[in-house]
Amino acid sequence: MAELSFQNTSVAFAHKSDAELSKARMLFKSFNYPALLTYGPAMAKVAVGLGLKFTIKKTIFEQFCGGETIHECDRAIDSLAKSGIGTILDYSVEGEESESTFKLTAAEILKTIQRAKGNKDIPFSVFKTTGVMSSEVLEAASLAIENNDIKDILLVENHLNVSLKSDWQKGFARFMSLCNAAANSEVQIFVDAEETWLQPAIDLMATHAMEQLNITRAWIFNTLQMYRHDRLAYLQYQVAENKCKYGYKLVRGAYMEKERARAVKLGYQDPIQPNKESTDRDYDAAVEFCLENHSSVSVCIATHNENSSMLGASLLAKQGLDNGDMKVSFSQLLGMSDHISFNLSNRGYRVSKYVPYGPVLAVIPYLTRRAQENSGMAGQMGRELALIESEIKRRKR
Ligand SMILES: Cc1cc2nc3c(=O)[nH]c(=O)nc-3n(C[C@H](O)[C@H](O)[C@H](O)COP(=O)(O)OP(=O)(O)OC[C@H]3O[C@@H](n4cnc5c(N)ncnc54)[C@H](O)[C@@H]3O)c2cc1C
């Protein structure tokens, strides 16, 4: 069999008709108009207000989202499943921070866990902690953890201001109820990583959940952002504790500009690596470390980076593991890097896609980030567009 290659566009786009490919080409091309990126989000809101929701739904929404509800995602789930790719239902609504919204979000995430239960086409669930508790409480808890070197999550509330205690207790209870529901349903769940000033509390909750629930197998996965210069050491320290089975989703990190700007503004050391090369080096070292420790660590290599994906694939063989070993998986976002997802899956690797869903208006911030990420010919867009064009040409031959 020929070697794994991400340049095989016939495999990458086999699930797309000619018309769908042309539509994707037009969409990626449109991201190169700066005015559209600047005014697009506001225009999209007006368009929804004017009853043009259908137009948005049939263009950018359709490329990057599964639907407005779990039920509407059925088509995306089935389509990915035909190529052996799993779905991760990602409720992507970014709303106000209030107790009622947190309860609604937690209830929705519970539904995704129930939908995933016993369903091989939905191998993981996912949630963002800021969806189920306030950033203010998470930040205060994180500060308390760092200042007092707290290692036990149950001690955090003793260090919180009285006004935040009840919100912390409710938020932590919601966090644990999601983790418990996932483990009881035998569904693996990712806790997404967020900003560094919220992360100590998220890490401690996720570690607590892992120690409680990852007894025979990793059900709970914490996420590590390798653009942070302290994460490789953190990973090594955690695994050396050897208290349970560990689950990690490895990402590079999504908040670099925000992190750097805050560090400058408040005058503390930048938590981010000095350059892209250092991020890449630590990302690949983390992949290697997880694979070497596969007896106690399960890993999801969540990236659109070809080199890191290729490295993960080659290390499975080096460790004597089957391509489809349950402890190692790969993940990309819906509508992006199909050349990685479909070619890996075609070779029997375990692959899944984040499939964001939610009401059109509520997912506009998510869609805006995808459009910005895909702007500029040099970056991701150049690559996506080149691959789509090369497949269109190949089909015409
Ligand atoms: C399935 C999936 C799940 C994800 N979950 C999360 C999550 O929970 N939390 C989260 O924060 N992000 C998450 N992300 C986004 C992720 O962190 C990256 O922003 C995105 O995937 C781009 O990184 P890459 O590895 O795909 O590719 P690449 O294009 O190789 O890397 C780009 C990334 O490198 C880093 N980088 C770029 N320039 C520099 C520089 N000058 N110095 C240092 N580092 C630099 C940044 O992290 C940037 O995003 C997820 C991505 C995927 C695919």
The ligand as an SDF file (V2000), in Angstrom:
LIG
                    3D

 53 58  0  0  0  0  0  0  0  0999 V2000
  -10.3330   19.5510   17.0830 C   0  0  0  0  0  0  0  0  0  0  0  0
   -9.7810   20.8460   17.6160 C   0  0  0  0  0  0  0  0  0  0  0  0
  -10.0530   21.2120   18.9280 C   0  0  0  0  0  0  0  0  0  0  0  0
   -9.5500   22.4190   19.4350 C   0  0  0  0  0  0  0  0  0  0  0  0
   -9.7620   22.7400   20.7630 N   0  0  0  0  0  0  0  0  0  0  0  0
   -9.1800   23.8500   21.2840 C   0  0  0  0  0  0  0  0  0  0  0  0
   -9.2600   24.1590   22.6740 C   0  0  0  0  0  0  0  0  0  0  0  0
   -9.8900   23.4330   23.4590 O   0  0  0  0  0  0  0  0  0  0  0  0
   -8.6450   25.2780   23.1280 N   0  0  0  0  0  0  0  0  0  0  0  0
   -7.9020   26.0920   22.2920 C   0  0  0  0  0  0  0  0  0  0  0  0
   -7.3070   27.0740   22.7680 O   0  0  0  0  0  0  0  0  0  0  0  0
   -7.8200   25.8210   20.9860 N   0  0  0  0  0  0  0  0  0  0  0  0
   -8.4280   24.7380   20.4550 C   0  0  0  0  0  0  0  0  0  0  0  0
   -8.2930   24.4720   19.1170 N   0  0  0  0  0  0  0  0  0  0  0  0
   -7.6280   25.4600   18.2070 C   0  0  0  0  0  0  0  0  0  0  0  0
   -6.1310   25.2370   18.2230 C   0  0  0  0  0  0  0  0  0  0  0  0
   -5.6240   25.6280   19.4840 O   0  0  0  0  0  0  0  0  0  0  0  0
   -5.3870   26.0600   17.1510 C   0  0  0  0  0  0  0  0  0  0  0  0
   -5.6930   27.4260   17.2880 O   0  0  0  0  0  0  0  0  0  0  0  0
   -5.6610   25.6750   15.7290 C   0  0  0  0  0  0  0  0  0  0  0  0
   -5.9390   24.3080   15.6130 O   0  0  0  0  0  0  0  0  0  0  0  0
   -4.4470   26.0290   14.8640 C   0  0  0  0  0  0  0  0  0  0  0  0
   -3.3240   25.2600   15.2460 O   0  0  0  0  0  0  0  0  0  0  0  0
   -2.8550   23.9700   14.4150 P   0  0  0  0  0  0  0  0  0  0  0  0
   -2.1360   23.0370   15.2990 O   0  0  0  0  0  0  0  0  0  0  0  0
   -4.0650   23.4020   13.7930 O   0  0  0  0  0  0  0  0  0  0  0  0
   -1.9880   24.4910   13.2130 O   0  0  0  0  0  0  0  0  0  0  0  0
   -0.7890   25.4770   12.8850 P   0  0  0  0  0  0  0  0  0  0  0  0
   -1.3290   26.3090   11.7750 O   0  0  0  0  0  0  0  0  0  0  0  0
    0.4480   24.7200   12.6470 O   0  0  0  0  0  0  0  0  0  0  0  0
   -0.5350   26.3890   14.1310 O   0  0  0  0  0  0  0  0  0  0  0  0
   -1.1010   27.6490   14.3490 C   0  0  0  0  0  0  0  0  0  0  0  0
   -0.9920   27.8550   15.8540 C   0  0  0  0  0  0  0  0  0  0  0  0
    0.3960   27.9520   16.2390 O   0  0  0  0  0  0  0  0  0  0  0  0
    0.5360   28.8530   17.3310 C   0  0  0  0  0  0  0  0  0  0  0  0
    1.3920   29.9760   16.9100 N   0  0  0  0  0  0  0  0  0  0  0  0
    1.2800   30.7040   15.7460 C   0  0  0  0  0  0  0  0  0  0  0  0
    2.2070   31.6890   15.7120 N   0  0  0  0  0  0  0  0  0  0  0  0
    2.9110   31.5840   16.8730 C   0  0  0  0  0  0  0  0  0  0  0  0
    3.9930   32.3390   17.4120 C   0  0  0  0  0  0  0  0  0  0  0  0
    4.5280   33.3910   16.7700 N   0  0  0  0  0  0  0  0  0  0  0  0
    4.4730   31.9860   18.6200 N   0  0  0  0  0  0  0  0  0  0  0  0
    3.9470   30.9120   19.2850 C   0  0  0  0  0  0  0  0  0  0  0  0
    2.9370   30.1660   18.8220 N   0  0  0  0  0  0  0  0  0  0  0  0
    2.4180   30.4920   17.6220 C   0  0  0  0  0  0  0  0  0  0  0  0
   -0.8840   29.3220   17.6660 C   0  0  0  0  0  0  0  0  0  0  0  0
   -1.3810   28.4620   18.6610 O   0  0  0  0  0  0  0  0  0  0  0  0
   -1.6370   29.1320   16.3610 C   0  0  0  0  0  0  0  0  0  0  0  0
   -3.0300   28.9530   16.5670 O   0  0  0  0  0  0  0  0  0  0  0  0
   -8.7750   23.2640   18.6000 C   0  0  0  0  0  0  0  0  0  0  0  0
   -8.5060   22.8750   17.2810 C   0  0  0  0  0  0  0  0  0  0  0  0
   -8.9820   21.6800   16.7950 C   0  0  0  0  0  0  0  0  0  0  0  0
   -8.6410   21.2910   15.3930 C   0  0  0  0  0  0  0  0  0  0  0  0
  1  2  1  0
  2  3  1  0
  2 52  2  0
  3  4  2  0
  4  5  1  0
  4 50  1  0
  5  6  2  0
  6  7  1  0
  6 13  1  0
  7  8  2  0
  7  9  1  0
  9 10  1  0
 10 11  2  0
 10 12  1  0
 12 13  2  0
 13 14  1  0
 14 15  1  0
 14 50  1  0
 15 16  1  0
 16 17  1  0
 16 18  1  0
 18 19  1  0
 18 20  1  0
 20 21  1  0
 20 22  1  0
 22 23  1  0
 23 24  1  0
 24 25  2  0
 24 26  1  0
 24 27  1  0
 27 28  1  0
 28 29  2  0
 28 30  1  0
 28 31  1  0
 31 32  1  0
 32 33  1  0
 33 34  1  0
 33 48  1  0
 34 35  1  0
 35 36  1  0
 35 46  1  0
 36 37  1  0
 36 45  1  0
 37 38  2  0
 38 39  1  0
 39 40  1  0
 39 45  2  0
 40 41  1  0
 40 42  2  0
 42 43  1  0
 43 44  2  0
 44 45  1  0
 46 47  1  0
 46 48  1  0
 48 49  1  0
 50 51  2  0
 51 52  1  0
 52 53  1  0
M  END
$$$$
